């Protein structure tokens, strides 16, 4: 029975091996002790043998006594064996297990982990989101969703989408400066492709080949591919039958070193390749959202919870004060007007008599502008690499449409990074000359959007800005998504 205990616990359960051995030894001693007691014979009688008759009776008494002891011993042995058998097979007899993680892949491949329940960091927020979801379902399924953004060194913000059925997941740049969706395909063997997940058409029965070729050129490289059609999961919504580009070739350092597997464009359909309907426009046509709005909340925290994209509306938990709205003046990019830039209240006159073009672009990391205007701005806002002038840089103000002003302090438009060579600083500003007819143009990228929560309204073709809340914790962001 003790051997059975050993085999059963060691090979058929996930008990700790050392504990099983100790219990086996203890039960072995226990069994041996009882076995020794049970097989003892009764003591010899000391009766006299002077009379033959009495000797016969005495021997009969001794035999009877011995027979009784033998019956009792057998009963004890049976009871002990049954008891040890019960100990061997009863789960209650198992020793306390080491909750690991311990694994024996040769025998079981079972891994044990302790589970700890932690209360939700914001029960009210969780219930609010849950009730909003239930209300949306009751109203016919129109609802909003959210996409968590990963922040890589404040230079790339990536959200996860799914392509195909079942969805194949990809981290992509959600880009308001372009209008197409592309992801790498299994046919692509370039460095930028093989570093990330690639779409496999064979694993999606709903995939349809369009076949039209696509070539997209960027400042640091280009991509080639062909159009396909499949379902796209975006912010809790399924976009049915959306066009996307399956990349077969990626050339350029931006792709080789990037942490994204594709780009999902959120600009207008006028710049979509082959005049296809962009994914967000197709989602609008489905009528699944309460409002045809998406909004970006970006933080300076690097890691998996670096921001949130709200799909189908805005989230009041992510901003303070009201939105200030501006009309889009060119339905290609999310382009608005700017009249000037102030440095500590002093005008730079970067635009002249006509307003400057400004694109609100989530796919651009910095604030960029034409060389001439940016040179004027950088004279006052240049951060020394050794951070020697940190704390001395001015406030800059973007004077936008209808005289609306948006301030950015030094900590808003500069970076401070700990490197191998110590603490280093840089301004998040860069000159970029875009040729006509699209340029010259200023671009307010992620640096600007870390200060302001920005909403993109396709119902009215407007862009709204509200001061972002900077006290939203990682736990709150995780609770929102």
Secondary structure, DSSP 8 states (H G I E B T S, - for coil): -HHHHHHHHHHSS---HHHHHHHHHHHHHHHHHHHHHHT----------SSHHHHHHHHHHHHHHHHHHHHHHHHHHHHHHHHHHHHHH-GGGS-----SS-B-TTTT--B---------TTHHHHHHHHHHHHHHHHTTS---EEEEEEEETTTEEEEEEEETTTTEEEEEEEETT---EEEEBTT--SHHHHTS--B-GGG-TT-EEEEEEEEEEETTEEEEEEEEEEEEEETTEEEEEEEEEEEEEEEEHHHHH-S-SEEEE-S-GGGSGGG---HHHHHHHHT-SSSSEEEEEE-S--EEEEEEEEESS--GGGEEEEEEEEE-SEETTEEEEEEEEEETTEE---STTS-EEEEE-TT-SSEEE-HHHHHHHHHHH---TT-TTTT----EEEEEGGG-EEEE-HHHHEEEEEETTEEEEEESEEE----TTT-S-EEE-HHHHTTEEEEEETTTTEEEEEEE-S---HHHHHHH-
